[in-house]
Amino acid sequence: MRKLRMKTLALTLLLMLPVLVSAQEDNKSQAYWVHEDVVKPGMAGEYESVCQELLGHLKTHNIQGTGWITTSTADSRYLFVSPISDMSDVGKSPFPELAEKMGADEMGALFGKMDKCYDVEHDYVIHLDKELSYMPAGITQTPEGQNYRKFHYLYVTPSNRAAVNEKMKALKDMFASKGSKVDYRVYKSGFGTRGEFLMVAVAAKDPVDYAQKGAANQELMGEDGQKMMSELWENLLKYEEIVGQMRPDMAYSPSN
């Protein structure tokens, strides 16, 4: 079933290939394929154990042509995020090669244990918008020593999409003009996401560091910043905040 789902997804996304290529050719955005497992809260420990076992096999056999960073969230979701150059990259699974090297039966048993840990999984595409993101020192998804995350989901509609985009540009300009020390990345929803949104990812060392940076930034922005945030909020369909943690121990990158 897993292979069938991935093949169907890949064929569907191929139809979207021209859209993605057009969006990335100006180097203003980067697309990512996200595989999300919604893990049963009581099964998180077992799920992570199986993932570690799977990672061990990937590293042992040095499976090439794949790689991802991983985030776990407070609501028991695990997100495996891989950069893609076009839609044909979605669904390129490393597991056929792994099955050949470790044995199909052994790998099947491993996935069988993993499947017991969740009933829901999603695959979708998001786009890092480099023009809306604010990282003066250079954009990176994994700033060193800052594994704590706050993900701010700003849901929009076709009718207010442009207005929200303009407010986000103005907000970035204000951060830059005031020399804000709080940087962030902005991702736009893509194919397969649940609703249309901008997701603002903010990194910190831990919850205390996040709160301290936020308080200092609020003081720096002053009344002008509060007014701009209020105007942004007035144009949103819905807002959600998700706490997360980067998981270097669950990431994978093949060795050369």
N, C-alpha and C positions, 0 to 999 in steps of 0.2 A: 504493500500500500504506500509506504514512504516513497519508493522509487516512482510509482505511478503518479503520485501527487507532484513530485518534483518535475517529472517529464511534462505533465500537463501545464504546470506553471511556466516552465521554460518556453514551451510552444506559444503560450498566450502572450508572454512578454516579448517574444520576438516580433510580434505585430507592433509593439511600441518602440522598436529600435530607432526609427528615424527621429522620433521625438527626443529621445535621450541623447543621441549624437548631436542634434542641433543645440540642445541645452548646455552641453559641455564643451562644444568646440571653441567657445570664446574664453574658456578657462576661468569663468566666473563661478562655476559650481563644480561639485564632485558628487557623483551618485554612489549610494551604498545600498547593498542588499542586506536586509535585516531578517534573520530567522529568530522568531520569538517563541519560546516555550512557556506556557502558563502552568507553572508547577503547583501541584497540590501542596498547601502549606506544610502539612505533616510529612511530606515526602522530600523536602528540600535537601536534607542530609544525604539520603540515598541517591537522589538525582545527581548531586555534586560528586558523590563517590563514583558513580558510573561514568560521568563526564571525565573525571580524572583518569579512569581506566582507559577510556577511549583516547584521550590525549596521549597517554603513555604509548599506545600502539601507533598513533600517528607519528610521534617523535622517533620511536624505535625504527620504523620503516621510512622515516623522512619523506613523507608524502608531499609531493611538489604541487605547484599550481593552485594552492589555496592558502588561506590565512584569515584570521579574524581577531578583533578585540571583543571583549565580553563585558557586559554590564548586568548586574542583578539589581532588582528594584525591591522596595519595601513591600510591595504587594505580590511578591513571589513570582516575578517574571524574570526570565533570563533572555537577554538579547545578544545575539552573535552577529557582529557587524563587519561586513567585508566590502572593500571598495570594488566598484565595477567600472569598466570603461564603456560598456554598452549592454543592452538587454540580453545579448547572447551569453553573457557571463552568469546570469541568474540561472540557477539550476545545475551548474557545473559542479557535480558532486565529487569529492575526493574518495568516496567510499567504495566505488567499484575497484579502484586500485588497491585500497586497503584490504578489501575482501579477498582479493587475489593473493595478497602477501601474508595475511594473518589467518586466512581460511574463512570461507563464507559462513559456515555453520557457527564458528566462534563469534564472528561479528554479528550475525543474526541474533544469537543469544544475548549479546551485549545490548543491542537495540531493544530486544524484548524486555530487558530489565528497565531500560530507560522509559519505554512507552508506558509502563505501569505508573510512572510518576506524574503524568499529566494527561489531560483529556483534550486540551486545546493547544494548537500551535498555529502560528501565522507566518507568512512570508510576504514582504512588501519592500518597496523602494523609497528611500528618502534622499533629499538633495541638500548638501551643504552649500548654503548661499554665502560665498566669500565676500560679496559686497555689503551684505547686511551684518555680517559677523564683525565683532570688535575684539581684535587681538593684536595690539600694536607691535608686539615682539615677534609676530609670526603665528600663523594658524597651526595648531596641533590639537588632536583629539585627546591626547594623553599628556598634559603638562606634568612634569616630574614632581612627585611628592604630593599630588593633589588628586586622590582617587575618589573623594566624596563628590557626589553630583546632585544638583537640583535641575530637574527637567521641567520647564514651564511650557505648557501646551496652550497656544493661542489659536482657538478655532475661529475660522472665518467662513464667509459665504461668498459666492460669486459677486454679489452686489457690493460687498465692502472690502473685497480683496485688495483693490488698488489703494483705498484709504489706509488700511492697516500697513501696507507696504511703505507708503509715504511716511507714516508715523514712525516706523522702525528705522527708516533712513535718517529722519530728524533726530531720533533718540541716539543713534550711533554718532551723529555729528556733535551732539551735546556732550556725550561721553568723551569724545576726542578733544573738544575745545576746552573742557574742564580738566583734562588729564586724569580721567578715572582710572583707578587701579583694579577695578572689577572688569574682567574681560569675559567674553561669551561667544558662543558659536550659534548661528541660526540655521536650522534645517527646515526645508519645506517638504510637505507631504508629497508623495508620488504614487505610483501605481500600487494598488492593493492596500493602501492605508485606510483606516476606519475614520473617515471624515477628512476635511481639508483643514490643515493647520500649519502654523509656524511653530517650531519647537526651539526654545532657547535653552541651551545647555550651559550651566555655570559650574565651574570646578572650584573646589576648595580642599583644604587638608582634612577637615572634619566639620561637624555641625557648628562648633564654636567659632572656628575660623570663618565659616560662611556667614554667620550672624554678625560677627565683628566687621567683616568687609562690607556687608549690606548696610549696617548702621553708618559707617564712615562714608559710604557712597551716597546714602540718602542726604546726609548733611552737606556733602559736596554739591550735589545737584540742586539743593535748595527748593524754593517755591516753583521755579521754572521747571525743574524736573518733576515735581509732583503734578503740576498742571499738564505736562506732556504725557505722563503716565495715565492720568485721568482721561485725557482725550483718546489715548490708545484703547483703554478699557471700554470706553463708550462704543467703540466700533466692533468689539468682539462678540461672536455668537456664544462662546463658552470658554472658560478657563479651567485648566487642571494643573496641579503641581504634583510631581512625582519625585520621591527621594530615591536615589540610586547609589551604587558603589561600583567603581571599575574593578574588574577581577582579572588582574594579570595572571593569576594562577589558572585561569580557565581560557586564556588566549592561546592562539597557535600561530606560529610562523615557522616555515621549514628552514632548515639550515642549508647553507650553500654546499 
